[in-house]
Amino acid sequence: DVKVTQSSRYLVKRTGEKVFLECVQDMDHENMFWYRQDPGLGLRLIYFSYDVKMKEKGDIPEGYSVSREKKERFSLILESASTNQTSMYLCASSLLPSGGALDTQYFGPGTRLTVL
Amino acid sequence: AQKVTQAQTEISVVEKEDVTLDCVYETRDTTYYLFWYKQPPSGELVFLIRRNSFDEQNEISGRYSWNFQKSTSSFNFTITASQVVDSAVYFCALSELGPNTGNQFYFGTGTSLTVIP
């Protein structure tokens, strides 16, 4: 079974703090993704990575950055957290190379981030 | 324009009733995949099914069945004899080959299903 884990289920931070969300997958998947989920908006892609040290912007990258130093780990960074970044953050991974178009994505349990 | 439309925002049914969740998609590609995911209250999206654009056979898995119709660009999901454990948010998704690799996975906005005991 694919296992995608996220470092925290719940996180509370203050405006202006630097926030790190960690995601680890244990199935040697090539691609990793960060989404945020908000009521009525579904899932929106923030960034994805198709290889170590490679990253691509998704639909809503503003205010976020990512890091993928190792294949199994993909970090989402909020450089200066703001209240409008309060959301559920979901990490996913998929196997096939070159971004994984057409491939199934497997999700972690999510991190519910609250920025005060 | 939405690539994946789930018009039903919320549905409530009484236990043991059948329920169909609608999904309509939009693509110009001939090669694409459609997915359904379940998100229970715990939050994790659980993969349910993947179908490719060349296979229009309906699929049944226990109480779950999926009806794929290219003519209407729909991929509907039916739960037969619903149970309380089916209460969740269900997402339909489309993945297509496009000019850019990777960023071609589109989710609908989800349908929240509540099964009342």
Boltz contact constraints between the chains, C-beta under 6 A:
constraints:
  - contact:
      token1: [A, 42]
      token2: [B, 107]
      max_distance: 6.0
  - contact:
      token1: [A, 42]
      token2: [B, 109]
      max_distance: 6.0
  - contact:
      token1: [A, 42]
      token2: [B, 110]
      max_distance: 6.0
  - contact:
      token1: [A, 43]
      token2: [B, 107]
      max_distance: 6.0
  - contact:
      token1: [A, 48]
      token2: [B, 102]
      max_distance: 6.0
  - contact:
      token1: [A, 50]
      token2: [B, 102]
      max_distance: 6.0
  - contact:
      token1: [A, 56]
      token2: [B, 102]
      max_distance: 6.0
  - contact:
      token1: [A, 98]
      token2: [B, 101]
      max_distance: 6.0
  - contact:
      token1: [A, 99]
      token2: [B, 101]
      max_distance: 6.0
  - contact:
      token1: [A, 99]
      token2: [B, 102]
      max_distance: 6.0
  - contact:
      token1: [A, 101]
      token2: [B, 97]
      max_distance: 6.0
  - contact:
      token1: [A, 101]
      token2: [B, 101]
      max_distance: 6.0
  - contact:
      token1: [A, 101]
      token2: [B, 104]
      max_distance: 6.0
  - contact:
      token1: [A, 102]
      token2: [B, 33]
      max_distance: 6.0
  - contact:
      token1: [A, 102]
      token2: [B, 95]
      max_distance: 6.0
  - contact:
      token1: [A, 104]
      token2: [B, 47]
      max_distance: 6.0
  - contact:
      token1: [A, 104]
      token2: [B, 50]
      max_distance: 6.0
  - contact:
      token1: [A, 107]
      token2: [B, 44]
      max_distance: 6.0
  - contact:
      token1: [A, 107]
      token2: [B, 45]
      max_distance: 6.0
  - contact:
      token1: [A, 109]
      token2: [B, 43]
      max_distance: 6.0
  - contact:
      token1: [A, 109]
      token2: [B, 44]
      max_distance: 6.0
  - contact:
      token1: [A, 110]
      token2: [B, 43]
      max_distance: 6.0
